[in-house]
Amino acid sequence: MISSAQICPAKTTDAAEIAAIWKPILAGSLATFNPVVKSTTDIETMITDKADAGFAFLVAKDADGVLGFATYGQFRGGVGYARTMEHTIILADRAQGCGLGRQLMHAIEDHARTGGAHSIFAGVSAANQQGVAFHARLGYEEVARLPSVGYKFDKYLDLVLMQKLL
């Protein structure tokens, strides 16, 4: 059980804990199509790059450390997409089902809205039904299903695009 957690901007000193949470999802699940594990250095760079670009990279922490993170960036390159974002959210197993995911999402949505974003996308593996349901509960609507665009563990996978207008 998580007693008290706080949400705050990620620091490069959080990178090793973020990497430890993300590694099993990248390496061992169909929740993401990417099988490449991110190093601590990769995550330090992501944290710095997001901050430099004006995007949030937030962590949820308690006394025992990082419980999860959420971040976002522009959906696609170019000025025409400058008000459309896409996010990533990952929680440690021990943080599942206690409301931290919802808190992280609200925090990045608020940050994006304040920065002028009009909408935010979630690209969710169709194999990740828990992720699809989570986003639906937060008001994201499925706007497209791209068949067989992902490939992992010798399987072709569908991508579900879900959007929320901010």
Order of alpha helices (4+ residues) and beta strands (2+ residues): beta-alpha-alpha-beta-beta-beta-alpha-beta-alpha-beta-beta
